[in-house]
Amino acid sequence: MFTDSRLLPASGMPPKAGQDIQGTLWQEMMRAGEIALFCFDARSGQLLTAKGEVPQTPLSEYCMAFRSLYMARRVAKGRVTSNPRMMCVLYDKRGRWLATLSRLGEDRRNPGLGLAWVLFQFPLLAFLGTVAIFVMSTASAQWFGTEPLRWQHMTAQEWNGIFVLGLLLGGAGKLLFEWARYQMVLRHARPALQPVGSPERDALYRRLARTTNPNLLVPLDITFTATSIEWPSPEKYAAWAEVLGREGFEQFGEYLIPETRTLTEFWLNSREDLTATIVNHPRVGMWLAVSTRYEDWSSFGVANKNETGVDPHPTKRIVYVGPDADAITVIEKARRDRPAGVRRHPTRDRVLSDYATSWRQHVEWRRARGTTVDEFKRVSERKARAKAAGTPWP
């Protein structure tokens, strides 16, 4: 449907308003005929999310790809109206800048073509309306026996009258078409404006599950950059690190994952085949996870954070015990509840590559499977609760 859209990754590859661009990942992911919409801060040029927020992670740096220019421009106008400090920029698959919309108006690539199209519509509508008049005259003569219009015998004055009526009829048809298209947009957007838990909102989840494309914002591959982490809560980190050391874990290293902008410290307990990670996410904050990996690449883990609402990989189970759980609770549950199987021994030479491989397997599964109705519903409900409570949401 012409109202459909999807999100494409734009991390490190945003264009500059008014300038063409080439060789970006979001261009490669666009389909023929799609229009990319970027949101920026009108003063600084900072890339923004669709809600006007500064992205906190690369996953929040995206553009919206629409099937039609009409829908892209309508959404852009709506964004600018709701946030006057925002400007929206449109691009095609070739990376050509098409238009910039801001509170000052719209700046187009070829403004003369827009004016020419407006002027061309008048004779076009008159012609189409005239054709419609002759078609209706012929149909009326066939069905009701009326006298048809005979263009061979019409005078110049009669032709002028027909053209005027044709223009009026074509204009009415144009207005009717625009009204119908606008009603389709309203109908498409209405479920998203309904309260969480309403039947209309549930219908939105079903539509999203049918039409939403695979999540392309989460990268398939991740890399690791050695760093020194300044933990936002040194006391929490010190308490977790003390328990890990006491429970037989050895610190492996501190790394930044640039693709997600998360900071991760790895700990290994080779004797018990356990791997622990202390993670700091820009939006969610800190958490501790302890896991066991198996030779068939399945895994079992425990983390002291809230559930996200999305289903885990069928062979990569993780249990969320909440942010209030201490380190010993996480470790003991990871030991006690892990299933039997041939464990993959964690070693220093493969801990990072194993982590990256498991990440890719999960993303490939997620993209192939898509998102279910229940997942959309759970995520929406938990996001609403987090917003009401004023707590961060992943």
NUKOLSE-594213 format. One record per residue (C-alpha): x, y, z. Coordinates in nm, 2 decimals, decimal comma. Example, Ala and Ser with C-alpha at 12.3 -4.5 7.8 and 13.67 -1.06 7.14 Angstrom:
BEGIN
PT_1,23_-0,45_0,78
PT_1,37_-0,11_0,71
END
This chain:
BEGIN
PT_0,00_0,00_0,00
PT_0,12_0,35_-0,08
PT_0,11_0,44_0,30
PT_0,35_0,17_0,40
PT_0,70_0,27_0,53
PT_1,00_0,10_0,69
PT_1,31_0,21_0,88
PT_1,66_0,19_0,72
PT_1,99_0,23_0,90
PT_2,16_0,57_0,85
PT_2,43_0,55_1,12
PT_2,74_0,74_1,00
PT_2,58_0,80_0,66
PT_2,33_1,08_0,69
PT_2,31_1,33_0,39
PT_2,33_1,70_0,41
PT_2,02_1,89_0,32
PT_2,03_2,02_-0,04
PT_2,32_1,80_-0,14
PT_2,32_1,47_-0,33
PT_2,49_1,16_-0,18
PT_2,63_0,83_-0,31
PT_2,74_0,49_-0,18
PT_2,54_0,46_0,14
PT_2,39_0,15_0,30
PT_2,04_0,30_0,32
PT_2,05_0,36_-0,06
PT_2,14_0,00_-0,12
PT_1,85_-0,12_0,10
PT_1,60_0,11_-0,07
PT_1,36_-0,04_-0,33
PT_1,29_0,11_-0,67
PT_1,05_0,41_-0,63
PT_1,10_0,45_-0,26
PT_1,16_0,79_-0,10
PT_1,38_0,83_0,20
PT_1,29_1,08_0,47
PT_1,55_1,22_0,71
PT_1,48_1,44_1,02
PT_1,73_1,70_1,13
PT_1,76_1,98_1,37
PT_1,69_2,29_1,16
PT_1,96_2,50_1,33
PT_2,25_2,25_1,40
PT_2,19_1,99_1,13
PT_2,19_1,71_1,39
PT_2,02_1,39_1,27
PT_1,70_1,33_1,48
PT_1,46_1,05_1,52
PT_1,11_1,08_1,39
PT_1,00_1,20_1,74
PT_1,26_1,48_1,72
PT_1,50_1,32_1,97
PT_1,88_1,31_1,94
PT_1,98_0,95_1,87
PT_2,14_0,78_2,17
PT_2,27_0,48_1,98
PT_2,34_0,39_1,62
PT_2,02_0,19_1,61
PT_1,83_0,52_1,66
PT_2,01_0,68_1,36
PT_1,77_0,59_1,08
PT_1,56_0,72_0,79
PT_1,21_0,63_0,69
PT_1,15_0,48_0,34
PT_0,81_0,54_0,19
PT_0,66_0,38_-0,12
PT_0,53_0,71_-0,25
PT_0,64_1,07_-0,26
PT_0,30_1,18_-0,16
PT_0,31_1,00_0,17
PT_0,67_1,10_0,24
PT_0,58_1,47_0,19
PT_0,27_1,44_0,41
PT_0,46_1,28_0,69
PT_0,74_1,54_0,66
PT_0,49_1,82_0,68
PT_0,33_1,66_0,99
PT_0,67_1,63_1,16
PT_0,76_1,99_1,09
PT_0,42_2,11_1,21
PT_0,45_1,92_1,54
PT_0,81_2,03_1,59
PT_0,89_2,36_1,42
PT_1,26_2,33_1,51
PT_1,28_2,02_1,29
PT_1,35_2,01_0,91
PT_1,28_1,70_0,70
PT_1,47_1,61_0,39
PT_1,37_1,38_0,10
PT_1,59_1,16_-0,11
PT_1,54_0,90_-0,38
PT_1,73_0,57_-0,42
PT_1,99_0,74_-0,64
PT_2,08_0,96_-0,35
PT_1,94_1,27_-0,52
PT_1,81_1,54_-0,29
PT_1,44_1,61_-0,37
PT_1,31_1,85_-0,12
PT_1,37_2,01_0,22
PT_1,06_2,10_0,44
PT_1,09_2,33_0,74
PT_0,88_2,59_0,91
PT_0,99_2,84_0,64
PT_0,83_2,63_0,37
PT_0,94_2,38_0,11
PT_1,25_2,40_-0,10
PT_1,24_2,17_-0,40
PT_1,51_2,04_-0,63
PT_1,33_2,17_-0,94
PT_1,07_2,43_-0,83
PT_1,00_2,52_-1,20
PT_0,89_2,16_-1,27
PT_0,64_2,18_-0,98
PT_0,49_2,50_-1,12
PT_0,48_2,35_-1,47
PT_0,30_2,05_-1,34
PT_0,04_2,27_-1,17
PT_-0,02_2,46_-1,49
PT_-0,03_2,14_-1,70
PT_-0,30_2,00_-1,48
PT_-0,56_2,25_-1,61
PT_-0,56_2,14_-1,97
PT_-0,51_1,78_-1,86
PT_-0,82_1,79_-1,64
PT_-1,02_1,97_-1,91
PT_-0,93_1,70_-2,16
PT_-1,01_1,41_-1,92
PT_-1,33_1,58_-1,82
PT_-1,43_1,63_-2,18
PT_-1,36_1,27_-2,26
PT_-1,57_1,17_-1,96
PT_-1,86_1,39_-2,09
PT_-1,86_1,22_-2,43
PT_-1,83_0,88_-2,27
PT_-2,13_0,95_-2,04
PT_-2,32_1,09_-2,34
PT_-2,26_0,77_-2,54
PT_-2,36_0,55_-2,25
PT_-2,67_0,75_-2,18
PT_-2,78_0,72_-2,55
PT_-2,72_0,35_-2,53
PT_-2,90_0,28_-2,20
PT_-3,17_0,55_-2,19
PT_-3,22_0,64_-2,56
PT_-3,11_1,00_-2,52
PT_-2,96_1,20_-2,81
PT_-2,58_1,16_-2,80
PT_-2,33_1,45_-2,85
PT_-2,21_1,45_-3,21
PT_-1,86_1,62_-3,20
PT_-1,85_1,63_-3,59
PT_-2,14_1,88_-3,59
PT_-2,05_2,09_-3,29
PT_-1,97_2,47_-3,33
PT_-1,67_2,64_-3,17
PT_-1,89_2,79_-2,91
PT_-2,03_2,45_-2,82
PT_-1,67_2,31_-2,80
PT_-1,58_2,60_-2,56
PT_-1,87_2,51_-2,34
PT_-1,78_2,14_-2,34
PT_-1,42_2,23_-2,24
PT_-1,54_2,45_-1,95
PT_-1,77_2,17_-1,83
PT_-1,49_1,92_-1,88
PT_-1,25_2,14_-1,67
PT_-1,51_2,16_-1,39
PT_-1,58_1,79_-1,41
PT_-1,21_1,71_-1,41
PT_-1,15_1,94_-1,11
PT_-1,43_1,78_-0,92
PT_-1,28_1,44_-1,00
PT_-0,94_1,56_-0,88
PT_-1,08_1,69_-0,55
PT_-1,26_1,36_-0,50
PT_-0,94_1,17_-0,56
PT_-0,75_1,38_-0,31
PT_-1,02_1,35_-0,06
PT_-1,03_0,97_-0,10
PT_-0,65_0,95_-0,07
PT_-0,65_1,16_0,24
PT_-0,92_0,95_0,40
PT_-0,70_0,64_0,33
PT_-0,41_0,81_0,51
PT_-0,63_0,89_0,81
PT_-0,77_0,54_0,82
PT_-0,42_0,40_0,80
PT_-0,30_0,62_1,09
PT_-0,60_0,61_1,32
PT_-0,52_0,27_1,49
PT_-0,18_0,40_1,60
PT_-0,35_0,69_1,78
PT_-0,58_0,47_1,98
PT_-0,49_0,38_2,35
PT_-0,29_0,07_2,43
PT_-0,52_-0,23_2,49
PT_-0,80_-0,11_2,27
PT_-0,93_-0,33_1,98
PT_-0,82_-0,07_1,73
PT_-0,47_-0,09_1,86
PT_-0,47_-0,47_1,84
PT_-0,57_-0,44_1,48
PT_-0,26_-0,23_1,43
PT_-0,04_-0,50_1,57
PT_-0,20_-0,75_1,33
PT_-0,14_-0,52_1,04
PT_0,22_-0,46_1,14
PT_0,29_-0,84_1,18
PT_0,16_-0,89_0,82
PT_0,34_-0,60_0,65
PT_0,64_-0,51_0,85
PT_0,98_-0,59_0,69
PT_1,27_-0,74_0,88
PT_1,44_-0,52_1,13
PT_1,73_-0,38_0,94
PT_1,85_-0,14_1,21
PT_2,01_-0,41_1,42
PT_2,35_-0,49_1,24
PT_2,43_-0,84_1,14
PT_2,79_-0,81_1,25
PT_2,95_-0,64_1,54
PT_3,31_-0,55_1,62
PT_3,51_-0,48_1,94
PT_3,73_-0,19_2,03
PT_3,94_-0,21_2,34
PT_3,87_0,08_2,57
PT_3,86_0,19_2,93
PT_3,51_0,21_3,07
PT_3,39_0,49_3,31
PT_3,09_0,32_3,47
PT_2,80_0,55_3,54
PT_2,75_0,37_3,88
PT_3,10_0,29_4,01
PT_2,95_0,14_4,33
PT_2,73_-0,10_4,14
PT_3,02_-0,21_3,92
PT_3,25_-0,26_4,22
PT_2,99_-0,47_4,39
PT_2,94_-0,69_4,08
PT_3,31_-0,72_4,01
PT_3,38_-0,82_4,37
PT_3,13_-1,10_4,35
PT_3,25_-1,22_4,01
PT_3,61_-1,24_4,14
PT_3,50_-1,43_4,45
PT_3,29_-1,68_4,24
PT_3,59_-1,78_4,02
PT_3,56_-1,53_3,73
PT_3,86_-1,37_3,58
PT_3,84_-1,03_3,40
PT_3,91_-1,06_3,03
PT_3,88_-0,70_2,90
PT_3,67_-0,39_2,84
PT_3,53_-0,32_2,49
PT_3,32_-0,07_2,30
PT_3,08_-0,22_2,04
PT_3,06_0,07_1,80
PT_2,76_-0,07_1,60
PT_2,54_-0,05_1,91
PT_2,75_0,20_2,12
PT_2,74_-0,03_2,42
PT_3,03_-0,07_2,66
PT_3,09_-0,43_2,76
PT_3,33_-0,59_3,01
PT_3,39_-0,97_2,97
PT_3,47_-1,21_3,26
PT_3,55_-1,58_3,22
PT_3,50_-1,87_3,45
PT_3,66_-2,15_3,25
PT_3,64_-2,41_3,52
PT_3,26_-2,39_3,52
PT_3,22_-2,29_3,15
PT_3,05_-1,96_3,24
PT_3,09_-1,62_3,07
PT_2,98_-1,30_3,24
PT_2,94_-0,96_3,09
PT_2,88_-0,62_3,25
PT_2,71_-0,40_3,00
PT_2,64_-0,03_2,99
PT_2,38_0,09_2,74
PT_2,33_0,46_2,67
PT_1,95_0,44_2,73
PT_1,90_0,14_2,95
PT_2,19_0,17_3,18
PT_2,40_-0,11_3,34
PT_2,32_-0,48_3,38
PT_2,50_-0,81_3,45
PT_2,46_-1,12_3,24
PT_2,60_-1,47_3,31
PT_2,57_-1,74_3,04
PT_2,67_-2,08_2,92
PT_2,73_-2,16_2,56
PT_2,70_-2,51_2,41
PT_2,88_-2,68_2,12
PT_2,56_-2,67_1,91
PT_2,56_-2,29_1,95
PT_2,27_-2,29_2,19
PT_2,30_-2,10_2,51
PT_2,14_-2,02_2,85
PT_2,18_-1,70_3,03
PT_2,05_-1,49_3,32
PT_2,05_-1,11_3,33
PT_1,94_-0,86_3,60
PT_1,74_-0,64_3,37
PT_1,38_-0,61_3,26
PT_1,24_-0,81_2,97
PT_1,22_-0,64_2,64
PT_0,90_-0,81_2,53
PT_1,04_-0,97_2,22
PT_1,08_-1,35_2,20
PT_1,43_-1,49_2,24
PT_1,60_-1,71_1,99
PT_1,46_-2,06_2,03
PT_1,80_-2,21_2,12
PT_1,94_-1,90_2,30
PT_1,73_-1,88_2,61
PT_1,78_-1,59_2,85
PT_1,61_-1,54_3,19
PT_1,55_-1,18_3,31
PT_1,54_-1,15_3,69
PT_1,49_-0,77_3,71
PT_1,73_-0,48_3,78
PT_1,71_-0,52_4,15
PT_1,87_-0,87_4,15
PT_2,22_-0,87_4,29
PT_2,52_-1,05_4,13
PT_2,51_-1,36_4,34
PT_2,14_-1,42_4,24
PT_2,23_-1,39_3,87
PT_2,53_-1,63_3,91
PT_2,35_-1,89_4,12
PT_2,06_-1,90_3,88
PT_2,29_-1,93_3,58
PT_2,46_-2,23_3,75
PT_2,15_-2,40_3,88
PT_1,90_-2,37_3,59
PT_2,13_-2,42_3,29
PT_2,03_-2,74_3,09
PT_2,26_-3,03_3,04
PT_2,46_-3,06_2,71
PT_2,80_-3,04_2,57
PT_2,93_-2,70_2,68
PT_3,16_-2,48_2,47
PT_3,46_-2,41_2,68
PT_3,52_-2,03_2,70
PT_3,88_-1,94_2,63
PT_4,05_-1,60_2,58
PT_4,13_-1,66_2,22
PT_3,76_-1,71_2,11
PT_3,54_-1,53_2,36
PT_3,49_-1,23_2,13
PT_3,45_-1,43_1,81
PT_3,20_-1,66_1,99
PT_3,00_-1,36_2,11
PT_2,99_-1,20_1,76
PT_2,89_-1,54_1,60
PT_2,60_-1,58_1,84
PT_2,50_-1,22_1,78
PT_2,48_-1,28_1,40
PT_2,29_-1,60_1,44
PT_2,03_-1,42_1,65
PT_1,99_-1,13_1,41
PT_1,96_-1,37_1,11
PT_1,69_-1,56_1,29
PT_1,51_-1,24_1,39
PT_1,51_-1,10_1,04
PT_1,39_-1,43_0,88
PT_1,12_-1,48_1,14
PT_0,99_-1,12_1,17
PT_0,79_-0,99_1,46
PT_0,47_-1,15_1,58
PT_0,14_-0,99_1,69
PT_0,21_-1,08_2,06
PT_0,55_-0,92_2,05
PT_0,42_-0,59_1,91
PT_0,16_-0,60_2,18
PT_0,39_-0,68_2,47
PT_0,65_-0,42_2,36
PT_0,38_-0,15_2,32
PT_0,23_-0,22_2,66
PT_0,57_-0,23_2,84
PT_0,68_0,08_2,67
PT_0,36_0,25_2,79
PT_0,42_0,14_3,14
PT_0,78_0,25_3,14
PT_0,68_0,59_3,01
PT_0,41_0,63_3,28
PT_0,67_0,53_3,54
PT_0,94_0,76_3,40
PT_1,19_0,47_3,35
PT_1,41_0,42_3,05
PT_1,30_0,18_2,77
PT_1,55_0,00_2,54
END
